[in-house]
Amino acid sequence: MTRTAVVVGGASGIGLATARALAAEGFSVVVADVNSDAALAAAEEIGGRAVTLDVTDESSVAAGFASLDDLEAVVSCAGLTVPGALTELGLDQWQTSIDVCLTGSFLVLKHAGQRIVDGGSITVISSLNGRQPGAGMGAYCAAKAGVTMLVEVAALELAPRKIRVNAISPGLVDTPLTEGLALVPGLVDEYLENTPLGRSGRPAEVADMAAYLASEKAAWITGSAFDLNGGAHLQRYPDVLGKIRALSS
């Protein structure tokens, strides 16, 4: 029987690396992404198929999962951040981060939980910011902390069906989402100075963990959040707000 995996946000960055890793493990991979063209290109590369899916739209998420059969593994990678001080952040900016990162994760968990087979695996990409605060990162920190707790609740609720639910919490990973950090002088340097292993992560390293959690080797793991950040959680987060203000002054 064909084993199906879906990677939400699978058209680029960590999601694309995860789609490749799951395909290498023998899954028939569905690349689900709001960017239809990029999803199709990724699916063609790995021999899978593409689904257009917007995590901020429940009807889109529901339709995307309704089209899947024999679903054994789900990895949700969609995310973004809108930096800004809490006293200055617009409600629309706050809501954008919450809608994509937290509500989007809820909608994926809801509809994946309805469609996935008993004994399946759901993994949500959280963040170092789910446990480590950063000035200027209030919306993202709040959303990702919520994701981590949401995963724990889902792990409890889906355990009777032997469905495992876990989170991966990366630090700085070299992806299109983080390219803009290099435009802020000193920001990446400060991050790496506070990373004991002294470097940023690679998408494939996160993807390897996602593939492991989807495998039978992780059959006794659920409700966990795995730090993949080179030890950055042991030190402090960069002064994002200070660096941005210095750039605009």
C-alpha positions as semicolon CSV with decimal commas, in nm:
position;residue;x (nm);y (nm);z (nm)
1;M;0,000;0,000;0,000
2;T;0,122;0,347;-0,088
3;R;0,231;0,551;0,212
4;T;0,128;0,913;0,168
5;A;0,291;1,210;0,339
6;V;0,194;1,574;0,303
7;V;0,428;1,863;0,367
8;V;0,246;2,189;0,428
9;G;0,462;2,479;0,317
10;G;0,663;2,227;0,119
11;A;0,761;2,441;-0,177
12;S;1,072;2,601;-0,028
13;G;1,317;2,607;0,261
14;I;1,266;2,352;0,539
15;G;0,946;2,231;0,375
16;L;1,113;2,149;0,045
17;A;1,400;1,974;0,222
18;T;1,145;1,773;0,420
19;A;0,955;1,677;0,106
20;R;1,279;1,549;-0,043
21;A;1,368;1,356;0,273
22;L;1,028;1,187;0,298
23;A;1,036;1,095;-0,071
24;A;1,377;0,936;-0,014
25;E;1,218;0,728;0,265
26;G;0,963;0,587;0,022
27;F;0,663;0,810;0,091
28;S;0,440;0,935;-0,187
29;V;0,474;1,304;-0,101
30;V;0,213;1,572;-0,151
31;V;0,360;1,921;-0,156
32;A;0,098;2,160;-0,018
33;D;0,171;2,530;-0,046
34;V;0,000;2,862;-0,104
35;N;0,241;2,915;-0,396
36;S;0,090;2,685;-0,659
37;D;0,369;2,716;-0,914
38;A;0,645;2,649;-0,661
39;A;0,449;2,355;-0,518
40;L;0,415;2,204;-0,864
41;A;0,786;2,247;-0,937
42;A;0,879;2,082;-0,606
43;A;0,637;1,796;-0,664
44;E;0,775;1,734;-1,012
45;E;1,129;1,725;-0,871
46;I;1,050;1,452;-0,618
47;G;0,794;1,259;-0,819
48;G;0,504;1,361;-0,598
49;R;0,200;1,577;-0,649
50;A;0,104;1,930;-0,558
51;V;-0,192;2,078;-0,373
52;T;-0,262;2,449;-0,334
53;L;-0,325;2,515;0,034
54;D;-0,354;2,837;0,234
55;V;-0,319;2,770;0,608
56;T;-0,510;3,090;0,691
57;D;-0,821;2,966;0,509
58;E;-1,001;2,671;0,670
59;S;-1,189;2,582;0,353
60;S;-0,856;2,557;0,169
61;V;-0,702;2,338;0,441
62;A;-1,010;2,116;0,459
63;A;-1,021;2,072;0,080
64;G;-0,650;1,995;0,063
65;F;-0,670;1,718;0,321
66;A;-1,000;1,581;0,188
67;S;-0,819;1,491;-0,136
68;L;-0,568;1,265;0,041
69;D;-0,595;0,890;0,101
70;D;-0,377;0,656;0,308
71;L;-0,223;0,955;0,483
72;E;0,047;0,837;0,724
73;A;0,263;1,144;0,785
74;V;0,208;1,518;0,799
75;V;0,470;1,787;0,843
76;S;0,350;2,145;0,879
77;C;0,617;2,403;0,791
78;A;0,423;2,718;0,703
79;G;0,536;3,024;0,893
80;L;0,644;3,386;0,882
81;T;0,737;3,667;1,116
82;V;0,653;4,038;1,129
83;P;0,901;4,205;1,367
84;G;0,817;4,511;1,572
85;A;0,796;4,642;1,926
86;L;0,474;4,550;2,105
87;T;0,397;4,917;2,169
88;E;0,429;4,993;1,798
89;L;0,308;4,676;1,628
90;G;-0,010;4,719;1,428
91;L;-0,297;4,481;1,498
92;D;-0,286;4,367;1,136
93;Q;0,085;4,284;1,173
94;W;0,018;4,091;1,494
95;Q;-0,271;3,908;1,331
96;T;-0,065;3,808;1,029
97;S;0,185;3,620;1,247
98;I;-0,089;3,462;1,457
99;D;-0,296;3,363;1,153
100;V;-0,011;3,188;0,972
101;C;0,188;3,041;1,260
102;L;-0,070;2,959;1,528
103;T;-0,413;2,943;1,364
104;G;-0,256;2,779;1,061
105;S;-0,105;2,509;1,282
106;F;-0,442;2,457;1,450
107;L;-0,617;2,414;1,114
108;V;-0,355;2,167;0,992
109;L;-0,376;1,967;1,314
110;K;-0,756;1,969;1,297
111;H;-0,790;1,845;0,942
112;A;-0,481;1,624;0,943
113;G;-0,613;1,463;1,260
114;Q;-0,940;1,383;1,085
115;R;-0,776;1,227;0,778
116;I;-0,458;1,060;0,901
117;V;-0,458;0,684;0,956
118;D;-0,434;0,538;1,304
119;G;-0,069;0,510;1,400
120;G;0,032;0,804;1,183
121;S;0,262;1,094;1,265
122;I;0,209;1,471;1,263
123;T;0,501;1,709;1,306
124;V;0,474;2,086;1,332
125;I;0,768;2,319;1,285
126;S;0,779;2,551;1,585
127;S;1,080;2,769;1,665
128;L;1,351;2,856;1,913
129;N;1,127;3,157;1,976
130;G;0,867;2,925;2,120
131;R;1,083;2,911;2,433
132;Q;1,326;3,202;2,400
133;P;1,196;3,562;2,393
134;G;1,339;3,821;2,161
135;A;1,279;4,197;2,167
136;G;1,084;4,288;1,856
137;M;0,962;3,932;1,810
138;G;0,652;3,942;2,030
139;A;0,396;3,821;1,777
140;Y;0,618;3,539;1,651
141;C;0,725;3,434;2,001
142;A;0,364;3,423;2,120
143;A;0,252;3,229;1,814
144;K;0,530;2,971;1,835
145;A;0,489;2,923;2,210
146;G;0,125;2,856;2,134
147;V;0,223;2,604;1,867
148;T;0,432;2,407;2,114
149;M;0,143;2,382;2,361
150;L;-0,103;2,304;2,082
151;V;0,116;2,010;1,983
152;E;0,109;1,876;2,338
153;V;-0,271;1,897;2,350
154;A;-0,301;1,726;2,012
155;A;-0,067;1,451;2,129
156;L;-0,301;1,382;2,422
157;E;-0,617;1,391;2,215
158;L;-0,489;1,174;1,930
159;A;-0,303;0,920;2,145
160;P;-0,601;0,679;2,162
161;R;-0,554;0,634;1,786
162;K;-0,176;0,590;1,832
163;I;-0,116;0,905;1,631
164;R;0,205;1,075;1,738
165;V;0,226;1,456;1,739
166;N;0,556;1,637;1,787
167;A;0,722;1,971;1,722
168;I;1,064;2,067;1,593
169;S;1,200;2,401;1,716
170;P;1,477;2,524;1,486
171;G;1,699;2,819;1,549
172;L;1,844;3,020;1,262
173;V;1,826;2,806;0,946
174;D;1,944;2,924;0,605
175;T;1,618;2,951;0,411
176;P;1,447;3,211;0,189
177;L;1,250;3,317;0,499
178;T;1,566;3,418;0,686
179;E;1,758;3,577;0,397
180;G;1,637;3,922;0,499
181;L;1,819;3,896;0,833
182;A;2,148;3,948;0,652
183;L;2,025;4,294;0,545
184;V;2,028;4,408;0,909
185;P;2,394;4,482;0,999
186;G;2,528;4,268;1,281
187;L;2,211;4,065;1,336
188;V;2,332;3,732;1,200
189;D;2,672;3,781;1,365
190;E;2,506;3,835;1,704
191;Y;2,292;3,526;1,657
192;L;2,594;3,311;1,576
193;E;2,791;3,455;1,868
194;N;2,513;3,323;2,093
195;T;2,506;2,981;1,928
196;P;2,752;2,746;2,102
197;L;2,812;2,541;1,786
198;G;2,885;2,864;1,601
199;R;2,681;2,827;1,283
200;S;2,332;2,843;1,141
201;G;2,142;2,529;1,049
202;R;2,075;2,372;0,713
203;P;1,723;2,285;0,594
204;A;1,828;1,924;0,542
205;E;1,918;1,893;0,911
206;V;1,565;1,985;1,015
207;A;1,426;1,762;0,741
208;D;1,623;1,465;0,876
209;M;1,456;1,510;1,215
210;A;1,114;1,538;1,049
211;A;1,177;1,217;0,855
212;Y;1,288;1,042;1,174
213;L;0,972;1,147;1,359
214;A;0,763;1,014;1,070
215;S;0,937;0,676;1,091
216;E;0,879;0,370;1,306
217;K;1,206;0,449;1,483
218;A;1,014;0,725;1,664
219;A;0,720;0,502;1,755
220;W;0,739;0,590;2,128
221;I;0,778;0,965;2,087
222;T;0,485;1,203;2,115
223;G;0,410;1,541;2,268
224;S;0,774;1,649;2,241
225;A;0,943;1,961;2,105
226;F;1,296;1,907;1,977
227;D;1,550;2,191;1,990
228;L;1,755;2,208;1,671
229;N;1,953;2,526;1,715
230;G;2,319;2,450;1,778
231;G;2,264;2,521;2,147
232;A;2,127;2,873;2,094
233;H;1,856;2,810;2,355
234;L;2,133;2,799;2,617
235;Q;2,232;3,162;2,567
236;R;2,037;3,470;2,458
237;Y;1,846;3,586;2,154
238;P;1,986;3,867;1,938
239;D;1,861;4,222;1,992
240;V;1,646;4,223;1,680
241;L;1,463;4,539;1,779
242;G;1,781;4,729;1,858
243;K;1,943;4,629;1,531
244;I;1,636;4,730;1,328
245;R;1,612;5,066;1,505
246;A;1,983;5,130;1,446
247;L;1,932;5,054;1,077
248;S;1,648;5,307;1,045
249;S;1,809;5,582;1,254
